[in-house]
Amino acid sequence: MTYLDALGLKEPPFSKEIADADLWLPTSKQAIADGLIDALNERASVVVVGEPGVGKTCILRAARHLVAAAGYRMTYSHNATLGRRDFYRQLCHALGLSAVTTSGSLFYALSRHVEDSAAERIHPVFLLDEAHLLHQDTLDHLHILLNYAWDSRALLSLILVGLPELRERLALRRNRSLYSRIHHRLEVSTLTPEDTTEYLRMRLERGGCTREVFASDAIVLLHEATVGAMRDLDRLATAALRETARKKRKLVERDVVTRVIEADTRERDR
């Protein structure tokens, strides 16, 4: 018998495979999603930073279907480790544009796409994930991609998403031309204790279980151990469910969570 059967779950509750429309946003994160939509309504660019696993991509995915419904065309890029020419080639490929070779031709193709989209009353949005890894030669050039009609028209929005060091890089004098064009600067914080409780309950309900599965003191331990990071919470909560089922219990209690956290710490310290 699997841990799912033992605990009355229909599917793994903490899987990353969940539809955008079903993603959960706590009250403390809804303001970030709202700020993102507000920025796009203004045809502005955005930088979103946060520590690993705090839910940056979840917020963006939750907002993605709203962005499309509002008449924006979002293009997602997660490989930020490319040089400028290959980075632009990657964007062209994602947009279905004809393959060209030189940096100038790639830039021209992207610029024409943005201008043609404006003529069709479509506002393109380029979402660059892991943007703290962008090559400096790419950062040096991105502000030019935002420049249309003598820098008098906002035809494109950039969403740069990354770790907190992204903000530090953008603040460098060398990148001031780009940073000065990004008027919306958002930071995703970790979950609050109340968020953690709500998150666990919601994911279990999505997995098919409506009863309380985690004891309140076990939830406190999970929150403290993960410092409110959802990715770590998913991993430890799943391990706790497996251990609880192995012990033939129906409630995840403090002792189980303690052992799971200790095992995880030993694994990380190897």
N, C-alpha and C positions, 0 to 999 in steps of 0.2 A: 504494500500500500504506500502510495506517495504521500508527502506531507500535505498536498492539496486535498486528497481524499480524507486524510485524518482530521483535517481542520475544517472540512466542509467548503473548500474553495473550488471554484470552477476553472480558474486559470491563475497563473502566477500574478500576484497582486502588485509586485514591484518591477514588472517588466518595463523596459523603455519603449516597447511597442504599444503606443496608445495614440489614438487619433487626436489631431490638433484641437478639434472642438470639445474633446473630453478632458483636455488638460486642466489641471486645477491650479488656480492662482489664489493664494491667501490674500486677505485684505491688505496686508503690509506690502504685497507685490503688485496689487492692482494699479496703484498709482504709477508704477513704472510702465505698465502696458498702456495706460491712458496717456502718459507723457509721450510715448512713442507715436501713438496715433495722432496726438495733437501736433507733434513735429511734422509728420507727413502731411497733415492738413495745411500746414504752413509752407509746404514744399521745402522744408529745411532738412539739414543733415543732423545725425545723432551719433554720439559715442555712448556705449553702454559697457560699464566695467563691473567686475565682481570677482571674488575668489573662486577657485575651481569648485564645481558642484553645487553652487548656491541657486541654480535655476535660471541662468541667463538664457540658455537655448530654449527652455520650457516657456519662458515669457515670450520669446520671439515666435515660437511655434503657435502659442495661444493667440498671438496677435495676427498671425499670418493670414488666417481666413478672413479677418476683419479688413486687413489691408487690401486683399483681392476684391472684396465686396465693395470697397470704397472707390474702386477704379484705378488702383495702382498696380503696376506690374513688377513683382519682386523677383530678383535674380540672386540666388544664394551661392556664395563661394566660401569654401572652408579651407582651401589649400593656400595659405598665406606665405608659404616658404619659397615661392617662386620669384625670380627676378622680374623686372618691370615688363619686359617683352612677353615672357611666358605667362605672366599674370594677366596681361591684357588679352593674350591669345585664349586663355582659359575663359575669360568673360565672354569673348566673341563666340566661343564654342557653345557656352551655356545659352547664349541668346540665339543660336542658330545662324550666325552670320558667316559669310564666306571666309574660308581660311586665307590669310595673307601672311607675309613673312616679316616685313620690316616693322620696327616699333612705330614709325610714323603712319604706316598703313593701318595698323591695328588701332591706333588712337583715332585715326580718321573714321574708321568703320564704327567704333563705339560712339563717337560724337555724332555721326550722321544718324545712327540708331536713336539716340536721345532726341535729336531734333525732329526726326520723322515721327517719333512717338508723341511729341508735343503737338504736332500737326493733327494727329489722330485723337487728341485730348486724352492721352494716356500718360501718366506720370511714372517713369521708371524709377525703381529703387534698387540699388546694389547693396546687398547685405554681405559684409565681409567678416566672417567669423574668424576667431583666433587671430585677430588683427594685431595683437602685440608681437606677432611673429613676422609682420610685414617687413620686407627688405627696405632699407632706407631709400634706395633709388625709386621704389614704388611710392613711398610716402612723399618723396620730393615732388612727385608728378601728379598726385591725386587732386590737388587744388586746381590744376589746369583742367582736369576733366569736369570740374564744376563750373567752368567759366564759359558762358554763352552770351552772345550779343554784347560784347564789351562788358561782361560781368554784370549785366543788367537784368537777366532772366534766370529764374530758378527752375530749370528744366529737369534736374536730376537730384535725387536725395541719396546720400551715402549713410549706411548704418554700420559703424565700426564697433565690433564686439570683441572684448578680450579681458585679460587679467588686469589688475590695477596698474601694472607697469605700462600699459598702453597709454593711460592718461599722463604718466610721467614722460613718456617718449614724445607725445604730442605737445607737451608743454615746453620742450626744448626750443631754443631760439631758431634752430634750423627748420623746425616744422610749424612755425607761427603762421605761415600763409594758409596752411590747411586748418590748423586749430581755430583760427579766427573765423573761419567759415562754418564751424560746427557750433551752433548756438544752443543746442540741447545736449546737456551732459548729465547722464543718468548713472546711478550706482545701485547695483543689486546687493542688498545685505543678506545675511543669513536668516534662517527661519527663527521666529520667536518660539518660546515653549508652547504657546497656544497654537501656533501654526503647525508645529510638529504633531501635536495631538490630532488636529483636524486632518492633517495630511495622511497620517496612518489610517485613520478611520475611513477616509475617502477611498484610499487605494484598496483597502480590504473590501469595501462595499463594491467597488468595481470588479473585484475578484470573485464576488458572489457570496460574501459573508457579511451579514448585517449585525451580528452580535459583537460585543467587546472581546477582543482577542488579546490585547496587551494590557497588563495591569498598570495602574497609574504610576507606580514607582519604577516600573520597567521603562515606561516612556520617558520619565525624567532622566534615567541613565542613558538611554539612547540619544536624547537631545544633548546632554552634556558631552557624550563621547564624540558626536558628529559635529558639534559646534553649529548645529543648524544647517549643515550641508546636505541637500537632498540626495545626492549621489551616494554619499557614505551611508546615509540613513536607509536607502534602498538595500544596500549590500548587507548591512548588519541586521536589519529587520528580517530579511529573507533567511539569513543564517539562524536567527532566533526562532523563526517558524519551523525550520527543519529540525532544530534541536528539541523544540517542544513536542513535535510530532514523534520524534524518536523515543522520547520519554513517556509517550502515550498520555500526554496532558492536553487539555483544551484551552489553557490560558498561559500566555507567555509571561512568566514571572521574573522577578528581579534576579534570582540566582542564575537563570538561563542567560539572561542578557549579560550579566557579569562575566560568565564563562566565554560567551561569544566575543565580547570586547577584549578580554585578555588574550584569546587566541588570535584575534585580528592584530593586536598590538605586537605579539611575538612574531607574527608573519611579516609585519612591516619592518621590524627591527633586525631581521636576518641580514 
